[in-house]
Amino acid sequence: MTGPLPGDPAATVGGAASERAFCVLAPNPSPMTLDGTNTWLLAEPGSELAVVVDPGPLDEGHLRAVIAAAEARGQRIGLTLLTHGHHDHAEGAARFAELTGTSVRALDPALRLGEEGLHGGQVVEVGGLELRVVATPGHTSDSLSFHLPADGAILTGDTVLGRGTTMVAHPDGVLGDYLDSLRRLRALAAEHGVRTVLPGHGPVLADALGTVEYYLAHRAARLAQVETAVEAGCRSAEQVVARVYADVDRALWPAAELSVRAQLQYLEDHGLI
């Protein structure tokens, strides 16, 4: 018998998640994107301006559905933000900016439309809504999270998912950076009132601290398994995957191999193999 799923996930994906956050689910489900990409529509109650985080793939119907969701709430889009540059989050950003007349802000200059970028420690204010930018590299080098203090929530992109765990794909993904990011999120949950995770994929999680603790424990266990596999004679990432990820769908093994490469690099950098 298994225990409860970590993080206390919501029963469904999409729709209202908090007083200020509404999810429009993109129609791009897959083993890697789970139910699809969560496009987040954020607004202060009573405000006519909304912020969109991760417009998602270049799907005209989805982009227009996000605009319609805002209009149904008496809002117009004032700003577009990106958690990172993967296509399932950012491919539709340029078209969305065209449809809404907004700028796009991101850490990576190549993804920006407009002069302003983003970096950890910034505060973004739109229509009375306050978002605090948190640097969370590791899944990708440009990954950001957005702390929504008024709702005790954090938007995590792919740094923390609503179901399962996140891939750290070598070479852009760096496991040491990712572990530091998880510790940063743990501190926000333990010390700064963050209770809810609004992920880039999967259901909302009501137990932010429990989620991050689970992620850290999972990473430690995987690292130990990879180290043991190397000690047992595995000499390549492919061999490690076959041993350590034997219980994972083989369709995901190519992605797992990238994650293993990141883990091997971490172990090597720390003199553990």
Kinemage of the C-alpha trace (Angstrom):
@kinemage 1
@onewidth
@group {chain A} dominant
@subgroup {mainchain}
@vectorlist {calphas} color= white
{ca met a 1} P 0.000 0.000 0.000
{ca thr a 2} L 1.411 3.381 -0.948
{ca gly a 3} L 1.234 6.512 1.146
{ca pro a 4} L -0.222 9.864 0.125
{ca leu a 5} L 1.310 11.631 -2.838
{ca pro a 6} L 3.897 14.250 -1.814
{ca gly a 7} L 2.828 17.862 -1.766
{ca asp a 8} L -0.920 17.322 -1.269
{ca pro a 9} L -1.815 17.719 -4.980
{ca ala a 10} L -5.139 19.111 -6.159
{ca ala a 11} L -7.567 16.646 -7.677
{ca thr a 12} L -7.701 18.412 -11.046
{ca val a 13} L -5.480 20.575 -13.244
{ca gly a 14} L -6.550 24.011 -14.475
{ca gly a 15} L -8.893 26.728 -13.275
{ca ala a 16} L -8.754 28.887 -10.165
{ca ala a 17} L -5.838 28.043 -7.892
{ca ser a 18} L -5.801 30.935 -5.432
{ca glu a 19} L -7.335 34.366 -5.014
{ca arg a 20} L -4.926 35.807 -7.590
{ca ala a 21} L -3.979 32.856 -9.781
{ca phe a 22} L -5.916 31.109 -12.542
{ca cys a 23} L -4.515 28.309 -14.729
{ca val a 24} L -5.313 27.914 -18.426
{ca leu a 25} L -4.135 24.432 -19.439
{ca ala a 26} L -2.440 24.176 -22.834
{ca pro a 27} L -3.479 21.293 -25.132
{ca asn a 28} L -0.012 19.704 -25.263
{ca pro a 29} L -0.111 16.669 -22.955
{ca ser a 30} L 2.773 14.187 -23.149
{ca pro a 31} L 4.917 12.041 -20.860
{ca met a 32} L 7.234 15.052 -20.437
{ca thr a 33} L 4.588 17.800 -20.114
{ca leu a 34} L 2.127 15.734 -18.033
{ca asp a 35} L -1.403 17.157 -18.545
{ca gly a 36} L 0.035 20.006 -20.625
{ca thr a 37} L 1.661 23.342 -19.878
{ca asn a 38} L 0.088 25.442 -17.139
{ca thr a 39} L -0.253 29.019 -18.362
{ca trp a 40} L -0.801 31.224 -15.326
{ca leu a 41} L -3.048 34.276 -15.345
{ca leu a 42} L -2.336 36.473 -12.306
{ca ala a 43} L -4.152 39.593 -11.140
{ca glu a 44} L -4.844 41.540 -7.989
{ca pro a 45} L -8.554 41.296 -7.049
{ca gly a 46} L -10.443 44.140 -8.697
{ca ser a 47} L -7.581 45.097 -10.996
{ca glu a 48} L -8.065 45.558 -14.722
{ca leu a 49} L -4.489 44.430 -15.436
{ca ala a 50} L -3.251 40.838 -15.433
{ca val a 51} L 0.144 39.186 -15.769
{ca val a 52} L 0.612 36.003 -17.778
{ca val a 53} L 3.390 33.575 -16.858
{ca asp a 54} L 4.432 31.109 -19.592
{ca pro a 55} L 2.077 31.528 -22.574
{ca gly a 56} L 3.056 28.007 -23.577
{ca pro a 57} L 3.400 26.455 -27.032
{ca leu a 58} L 2.678 28.251 -30.285
{ca asp a 59} L -0.974 27.215 -30.379
{ca glu a 60} L -3.290 29.969 -31.564
{ca gly a 61} L -6.325 28.476 -29.858
{ca his a 62} L -4.564 28.284 -26.517
{ca leu a 63} L -3.165 31.811 -26.717
{ca arg a 64} L -6.597 33.199 -27.512
{ca ala a 65} L -8.107 31.116 -24.684
{ca val a 66} L -5.736 32.823 -22.245
{ca ile a 67} L -6.846 36.232 -23.487
{ca ala a 68} L -10.496 35.168 -23.256
{ca ala a 69} L -9.984 33.983 -19.680
{ca ala a 70} L -8.633 37.407 -18.767
{ca glu a 71} L -11.461 39.209 -20.550
{ca ala a 72} L -14.028 37.076 -18.753
{ca arg a 73} L -12.616 38.518 -15.517
{ca gly a 74} L -12.735 42.081 -16.780
{ca gln a 75} L -8.959 42.147 -17.298
{ca arg a 76} L -6.482 42.834 -20.053
{ca ile a 77} L -2.943 41.472 -20.203
{ca gly a 78} L -0.375 44.004 -19.007
{ca leu a 79} L 2.800 41.901 -19.031
{ca thr a 80} L 4.123 38.487 -20.059
{ca leu a 81} L 6.775 36.665 -18.012
{ca leu a 82} L 8.719 33.474 -18.715
{ca thr a 83} L 10.024 30.971 -16.180
{ca his a 84} L 12.490 29.611 -18.768
{ca gly a 85} L 12.971 29.138 -22.475
{ca his a 86} L 11.780 25.594 -23.210
{ca his a 87} L 9.360 25.571 -26.128
{ca asp a 88} L 6.430 24.183 -24.171
{ca his a 89} L 6.591 27.321 -22.002
{ca ala a 90} L 7.948 30.021 -24.284
{ca glu a 91} L 7.366 29.168 -27.940
{ca gly a 92} L 4.076 31.076 -28.041
{ca ala a 93} L 5.420 34.170 -26.275
{ca ala a 94} L 6.165 36.266 -29.358
{ca arg a 95} L 2.741 35.616 -30.876
{ca phe a 96} L 1.072 36.215 -27.515
{ca ala a 97} L 2.888 39.544 -27.210
{ca glu a 98} L 1.635 40.433 -30.692
{ca leu a 99} L -1.956 39.556 -29.740
{ca thr a 100} L -1.857 41.473 -26.456
{ca gly a 101} L 0.546 44.317 -27.187
{ca thr a 102} L 2.654 43.380 -24.182
{ca ser a 103} L 6.372 43.055 -23.588
{ca val a 104} L 7.940 39.739 -22.658
{ca arg a 105} L 10.359 39.637 -19.761
{ca ala a 106} L 12.746 36.730 -19.153
{ca leu a 107} L 16.209 36.040 -17.803
{ca asp a 108} L 17.558 35.071 -21.227
{ca pro a 109} L 17.939 38.195 -23.421
{ca ala a 110} L 17.122 36.097 -26.498
{ca leu a 111} L 13.607 35.528 -25.168
{ca arg a 112} L 12.791 39.139 -24.289
{ca leu a 113} L 10.532 41.435 -26.254
{ca gly a 114} L 11.233 44.878 -24.865
{ca glu a 115} L 14.175 46.314 -23.003
{ca glu a 116} L 13.533 44.941 -19.517
{ca gly a 117} L 14.750 41.549 -18.417
{ca leu a 118} L 14.420 39.625 -15.192
{ca his a 119} L 16.802 38.484 -12.476
{ca gly a 120} L 16.583 37.070 -8.994
{ca gly a 121} L 15.712 39.588 -6.309
{ca gln a 122} L 13.600 41.827 -8.525
{ca val a 123} L 10.040 42.798 -7.634
{ca val a 124} L 7.552 43.043 -10.496
{ca glu a 125} L 4.420 45.115 -9.893
{ca val a 126} L 1.474 45.267 -12.299
{ca gly a 127} L -1.969 46.609 -11.411
{ca gly a 128} L -1.255 46.309 -7.688
{ca leu a 129} L -0.024 42.707 -8.019
{ca glu a 130} L 3.402 42.020 -6.542
{ca leu a 131} L 5.642 39.219 -7.769
{ca arg a 132} L 9.116 38.578 -6.390
{ca val a 133} L 11.575 36.994 -8.806
{ca val a 134} L 13.518 34.029 -7.410
{ca ala a 135} L 16.554 32.671 -9.243
{ca thr a 136} L 16.143 28.890 -9.468
{ca pro a 137} L 18.680 27.608 -12.028
{ca gly a 138} L 19.329 23.914 -12.462
{ca his a 139} L 16.562 22.515 -14.650
{ca thr a 140} L 17.899 25.078 -17.105
{ca ser a 141} L 20.439 27.825 -16.627
{ca asp a 142} L 17.738 30.476 -17.139
{ca ser a 143} L 15.071 29.054 -14.804
{ca leu a 144} L 13.209 31.507 -12.586
{ca ser a 145} L 10.386 31.150 -10.078
{ca phe a 146} L 7.893 33.837 -9.063
{ca his a 147} L 6.869 34.324 -5.446
{ca leu a 148} L 3.305 35.602 -5.024
{ca pro a 149} L 3.454 36.677 -1.376
{ca ala a 150} L -0.173 37.818 -1.074
{ca asp a 151} L -1.321 34.236 -1.750
{ca gly a 152} L 1.567 32.454 -0.014
{ca ala a 153} L 2.318 30.830 -3.373
{ca ile a 154} L 5.210 30.327 -5.752
{ca leu a 155} L 5.158 29.680 -9.478
{ca thr a 156} L 7.943 27.199 -10.163
{ca gly a 157} L 7.915 26.530 -13.918
{ca asp a 158} L 9.694 23.192 -14.318
{ca thr a 159} L 11.809 23.518 -11.164
{ca val a 160} L 9.061 21.761 -9.209
{ca leu a 161} L 6.271 19.861 -10.958
{ca gly a 162} L 2.804 19.019 -9.726
{ca arg a 163} L 3.420 15.323 -10.229
{ca gly a 164} L 6.633 13.321 -10.420
{ca thr a 165} L 10.028 14.998 -10.363
{ca thr a 166} L 11.977 17.313 -12.637
{ca met a 167} L 14.658 16.398 -15.141
{ca val a 168} L 18.004 18.157 -14.872
{ca ala a 169} L 19.305 17.748 -18.420
{ca his a 170} L 23.043 17.928 -19.023
{ca pro a 171} L 24.738 20.124 -20.151
{ca asp a 172} L 22.461 23.167 -19.637
{ca gly a 173} L 20.980 21.633 -16.516
{ca val a 174} L 23.424 21.566 -13.592
{ca leu a 175} L 22.581 19.410 -10.593
{ca gly a 176} L 24.555 21.453 -8.055
{ca asp a 177} L 22.666 24.579 -9.106
{ca tyr a 178} L 19.394 22.684 -8.955
{ca leu a 179} L 20.012 21.447 -5.412
{ca asp a 180} L 20.846 25.005 -4.352
{ca ser a 181} L 17.576 26.167 -5.932
{ca leu a 182} L 15.601 23.535 -4.045
{ca arg a 183} L 17.216 24.689 -0.798
{ca arg a 184} L 16.256 28.269 -1.683
{ca leu a 185} L 12.649 27.161 -2.183
{ca arg a 186} L 12.758 25.214 1.060
{ca ala a 187} L 13.800 28.355 2.919
{ca leu a 188} L 10.925 30.294 1.340
{ca ala a 189} L 8.499 27.601 2.441
{ca ala a 190} L 9.916 27.222 5.937
{ca glu a 191} L 10.608 30.856 6.760
{ca his a 192} L 8.647 33.137 4.414
{ca gly a 193} L 5.099 31.860 4.296
{ca val a 194} L 5.142 29.996 0.979
{ca arg a 195} L 2.534 27.257 1.271
{ca thr a 196} L 1.353 26.581 -2.266
{ca val a 197} L 3.222 25.499 -5.396
{ca leu a 198} L 1.793 26.658 -8.725
{ca pro a 199} L 3.813 24.429 -11.090
{ca gly a 200} L 4.458 24.613 -14.807
{ca his a 201} L 2.897 21.170 -15.271
{ca gly a 202} L 0.525 19.084 -13.192
{ca pro a 203} L -1.765 19.940 -10.287
{ca val a 204} L -1.354 22.673 -7.713
{ca leu a 205} L 0.420 21.482 -4.559
{ca ala a 206} L -0.864 22.659 -1.190
{ca asp a 207} L 2.215 21.597 0.811
{ca ala a 208} L 5.195 23.491 -0.561
{ca leu a 209} L 7.582 22.477 2.210
{ca gly a 210} L 6.651 18.807 1.968
{ca thr a 211} L 7.094 18.936 -1.790
{ca val a 212} L 10.576 20.416 -1.661
{ca glu a 213} L 11.667 18.058 1.101
{ca tyr a 214} L 10.494 15.161 -1.070
{ca tyr a 215} L 12.445 16.504 -4.048
{ca leu a 216} L 15.625 16.841 -2.007
{ca ala a 217} L 15.248 13.325 -0.610
{ca his a 218} L 14.560 11.947 -4.093
{ca arg a 219} L 17.677 13.607 -5.499
{ca ala a 220} L 19.825 12.260 -2.685
{ca ala a 221} L 18.472 8.752 -3.259
{ca arg a 222} L 19.054 8.935 -7.027
{ca leu a 223} L 22.605 10.185 -6.532
{ca ala a 224} L 23.300 7.282 -4.198
{ca gln a 225} L 21.910 4.850 -6.774
{ca val a 226} L 24.046 6.321 -9.542
{ca glu a 227} L 27.136 6.192 -7.341
{ca thr a 228} L 26.401 2.548 -6.520
{ca ala a 229} L 25.906 1.763 -10.216
{ca val a 230} L 29.315 3.223 -11.046
{ca glu a 231} L 30.903 1.255 -8.221
{ca ala a 232} L 29.247 -1.879 -9.647
{ca gly a 233} L 30.957 -1.346 -12.989
{ca cys a 234} L 28.616 0.839 -15.044
{ca arg a 235} L 30.865 2.889 -17.285
{ca ser a 236} L 28.427 4.891 -19.374
{ca ala a 237} L 25.287 6.951 -18.850
{ca glu a 238} L 23.361 4.363 -20.869
{ca gln a 239} L 24.461 1.567 -18.519
{ca val a 240} L 23.541 3.618 -15.464
{ca val a 241} L 20.077 4.342 -16.873
{ca ala a 242} L 19.430 0.654 -17.548
{ca arg a 243} L 20.319 -0.163 -13.945
{ca val a 244} L 18.933 2.809 -12.005
{ca tyr a 245} L 15.884 3.668 -14.128
{ca ala a 246} L 14.809 0.106 -14.884
{ca asp a 247} L 11.353 0.830 -13.423
{ca val a 248} L 10.841 3.908 -15.636
{ca asp a 249} L 9.024 3.824 -18.985
{ca arg a 250} L 11.674 3.125 -21.648
{ca ala a 251} L 10.254 5.953 -23.740
{ca leu a 252} L 11.691 8.279 -21.067
{ca trp a 253} L 15.143 6.688 -21.019
{ca pro a 254} L 16.693 9.224 -23.448
{ca ala a 255} L 15.639 12.013 -21.082
{ca ala a 256} L 16.835 9.970 -18.102
{ca glu a 257} L 20.222 9.623 -19.787
{ca leu a 258} L 20.607 13.417 -19.845
{ca ser a 259} L 19.696 13.510 -16.164
{ca val a 260} L 22.235 10.773 -15.401
{ca arg a 261} L 24.919 12.757 -17.210
{ca ala a 262} L 24.153 15.694 -14.920
{ca gln a 263} L 24.369 13.401 -11.885
{ca leu a 264} L 27.651 11.871 -13.025
{ca gln a 265} L 29.074 15.351 -13.538
{ca tyr a 266} L 27.985 16.332 -10.016
{ca leu a 267} L 29.570 13.213 -8.474
{ca glu a 268} L 32.775 13.781 -10.420
{ca asp a 269} L 32.943 17.466 -9.474
{ca his a 270} L 32.588 16.542 -5.809
{ca gly a 271} L 35.209 13.772 -5.966
{ca leu a 272} L 32.679 11.031 -5.266
{ca ile a 273} L 33.497 8.920 -8.333
